[in-house]
Amino acid sequence: MSRADMLLVEDDAALAELLSYHFSREDFEVRHTVDGEEALLLAREATPDIVLLDWMVEGLSGIEVCRRLRRMSETANVPIIMLTARGEEEDRVRGLETGADDYVTKPFSPRELIARVNAVLRRVRPALAGEQLTYADIEMDTVGHKVRRGGEVVPLGPTEFRLLKHFLEHPGWVFSRERLLDAVWGHDSDIESRTVDVHIRRLRKAINEGGRPDIIRTVRSAGYALDSGA
């Protein structure tokens, strides 16, 4: 994986130190500021590969920083993940409509945030994300088509492999059967939505072999999610 340049805009000193530590361990080059105006200057000086942006920072608000980053030609396409204690739907929608690519509500685990960052980078900067997808104790080699859990190889059929890959690219996201059909089988598929349940059962059986914890969460009337707290 190529070393990725992250701009962290966060005025909570303890959280900023924690995130800098974890992302540095994941081979990110982390530049940090507590100030919205300075964030724009840093982004102009050297375009980051990704921005972690707190909603409430000194100077300009995170929302305004996001809006201006989207207007600047250098950063118009740089992925932005907003960090905030504001969990209301209206606030999430506002952040996404302003141009954020993802939205993480505090408190969160560094592991989940790292997974979210890598998922965004895979979509917009494939060369930075490399060929490995990981979550909890699951590792996927997307080129070699191999999956390991706890270091042990997990044999998967092609559909289960694509299904797991989609979950690994979006950890914690809840997907309906219809959305999984579109993402894994394709928009033109004539397969019934209940077929998803069959392949979820097969995937669970394979990755939970030997009594391992089930990390695929069933959300009643909503769908499925990859969730280590399942």
C-alpha positions in Angstrom: 0.0 0.0 0.0 1.4 3.4 -0.9 1.7 5.9 1.9 -1.4 8.1 2.1 -1.4 11.7 3.1 -4.1 12.5 5.7 -5.2 16.0 6.8 -6.8 15.7 10.3 -8.8 18.7 11.4 -9.7 18.1 15.0 -9.6 20.4 18.0 -9.8 17.7 20.7 -6.2 17.2 21.6 -6.6 13.7 23.1 -8.6 12.4 20.2 -6.2 14.0 17.6 -3.3 12.3 19.3 -5.1 8.9 19.4 -6.1 9.1 15.7 -2.6 10.3 14.7 -1.1 7.3 16.5 -3.4 4.7 15.0 -3.3 6.1 11.4 0.5 6.4 11.6 0.7 2.7 12.5 -1.4 2.1 9.3 1.3 3.9 7.3 -0.6 7.2 6.8 1.3 10.5 6.8 -0.8 12.6 9.2 -0.9 16.4 9.2 -3.0 17.9 12.0 -4.5 21.2 12.7 -7.2 22.5 15.1 -8.2 25.4 12.9 -10.5 25.5 9.9 -8.6 28.4 8.2 -5.3 26.6 8.6 -6.8 23.4 7.2 -7.6 25.2 3.9 -4.0 26.6 3.8 -2.5 23.1 4.4 -4.7 21.6 1.8 -3.6 24.2 -0.7 0.1 23.7 0.1 -0.1 19.9 -0.4 -3.2 18.2 -1.6 -4.1 15.4 0.9 -5.3 12.0 -0.2 -8.1 12.2 2.4 -9.5 14.7 5.0 -10.8 13.8 8.5 -12.8 16.8 9.5 -14.5 17.5 12.8 -17.8 19.4 12.6 -16.8 21.8 15.4 -13.3 23.2 15.1 -11.7 26.6 15.7 -12.1 29.3 13.2 -14.3 28.1 10.3 -16.8 25.4 11.1 -16.2 21.9 9.6 -19.2 22.4 7.4 -17.7 25.6 5.9 -14.3 23.9 5.5 -15.9 21.1 3.7 -17.8 23.5 1.4 -14.7 25.4 0.5 -12.6 22.3 0.0 -15.2 21.2 -2.6 -14.9 24.6 -4.3 -11.1 24.6 -4.6 -9.9 22.9 -7.8 -7.0 21.2 -5.9 -9.3 19.5 -3.4 -12.6 19.2 -5.3 -12.2 15.4 -5.5 -10.4 14.7 -2.3 -12.5 12.4 -0.1 -13.8 13.9 3.2 -15.0 12.1 6.2 -16.7 14.2 8.9 -16.3 13.4 12.6 -19.0 14.8 14.9 -20.9 14.3 18.1 -24.1 15.4 16.2 -26.0 12.2 15.4 -29.3 13.6 14.2 -30.4 12.6 10.7 -30.7 16.2 9.6 -27.1 16.9 10.5 -25.9 13.8 8.7 -27.8 14.8 5.6 -26.4 18.3 5.8 -22.9 17.1 6.0 -23.3 14.7 3.1 -25.0 17.3 1.0 -22.2 19.8 1.7 -19.8 17.3 0.0 -18.6 14.8 2.7 -18.1 11.3 1.5 -18.9 9.7 4.8 -20.0 10.7 8.3 -18.8 9.1 11.6 -20.6 9.9 14.8 -18.6 10.1 18.1 -17.9 8.0 20.0 -16.3 5.6 17.6 -13.6 3.0 17.6 -10.3 3.8 15.8 -10.6 0.3 14.1 -14.0 1.3 12.7 -12.7 4.7 11.5 -9.7 3.1 9.8 -12.0 0.7 8.0 -14.2 3.6 6.9 -11.2 5.5 5.6 -9.8 2.5 3.7 -13.3 1.9 2.3 -13.5 5.4 0.9 -9.9 5.3 -0.4 -10.7 2.0 -2.2 -13.5 3.8 -4.1 -11.7 7.0 -5.0 -8.0 6.1 -4.7 -7.6 2.4 -5.6 -3.8 2.6 -5.8 -3.6 3.8 -2.2 -5.8 1.1 -0.8 -3.8 -1.8 -2.1 -5.1 -5.3 -2.6 -6.0 -6.3 0.9 -9.3 -5.8 2.7 -9.4 -6.4 6.5 -11.9 -6.1 9.2 -11.6 -7.6 12.7 -9.8 -10.9 12.2 -10.9 -11.3 8.5 -8.4 -10.7 5.7 -9.2 -10.7 2.0 -6.7 -10.8 -0.9 -8.8 -9.4 -3.7 -6.3 -10.3 -6.4 -5.5 -13.8 -5.2 -9.1 -14.4 -4.3 -8.2 -15.7 -0.9 -9.9 -15.1 2.5 -8.4 -15.8 5.9 -10.0 -15.6 9.3 -7.7 -15.7 12.3 -4.9 -16.7 9.9 -6.8 -19.7 8.6 -7.9 -20.0 5.0 -11.7 -19.8 4.5 -13.0 -21.4 1.3 -15.7 -19.4 -0.4 -17.7 -19.7 -3.6 -17.5 -16.8 -6.0 -20.9 -15.3 -4.9 -20.0 -15.5 -1.2 -16.6 -13.9 -2.0 -18.2 -11.0 -3.8 -20.7 -10.6 -1.0 -18.0 -10.6 1.7 -16.0 -8.1 -0.4 -18.9 -5.7 -0.5 -19.3 -5.9 3.3 -15.6 -5.4 3.8 -15.7 -2.3 1.7 -18.5 -0.9 3.8 -18.1 -2.0 7.4 -21.0 -1.2 9.7 -23.3 -0.2 6.8 -26.7 -1.8 6.7 -27.7 -3.1 3.3 -31.2 -4.2 2.2 -31.5 -7.3 0.1 -32.3 -5.2 -2.9 -29.1 -3.1 -2.5 -27.1 -6.3 -2.1 -28.6 -7.7 -5.2 -27.7 -4.5 -7.2 -24.1 -4.4 -5.7 -23.2 -8.2 -5.9 -25.4 -9.6 -8.6 -25.9 -6.5 -10.8 -28.8 -4.3 -11.7 -30.0 -6.5 -14.5 -30.2 -9.6 -12.4 -33.5 -11.5 -12.3 -32.6 -13.3 -9.0 -35.2 -13.0 -6.2 -34.3 -11.0 -3.1 -34.7 -14.0 -0.9 -31.7 -15.5 -2.7 -29.6 -13.1 -0.7 -30.6 -14.9 2.5 -29.4 -18.2 1.1 -25.9 -16.8 0.3 -25.7 -14.9 3.6 -26.3 -18.3 5.4 -23.6 -19.9 3.2 -21.2 -17.0 4.0 -21.9 -17.2 7.7 -21.3 -21.0 7.7 -18.0 -20.6 6.0 -16.5 -17.7 8.0 -17.9 -18.9 11.4 -16.5 -22.4 11.0 -15.1 -23.7 14.3 -17.4 -21.7 16.5 -16.0 -18.3 15.6 -18.1 -15.2 16.5 -20.7 -14.2 13.9 -19.8 -10.8 12.6 -22.7 -10.5 10.1 -25.5 -8.7 11.9 -29.1 -9.2 10.8 -31.1 -6.0 11.1 -34.8 -6.7 11.3 -36.8 -5.3 8.4 -33.7 -3.6 7.1 -31.0 -6.1 5.9 -27.5 -7.1 6.9 -24.3 -5.4 8.1 -20.7 -6.4 8.8 -20.4 -5.6 12.5 -17.8 -7.0 14.9 -20.3 -6.2 17.7 -22.9 -8.5 16.2 
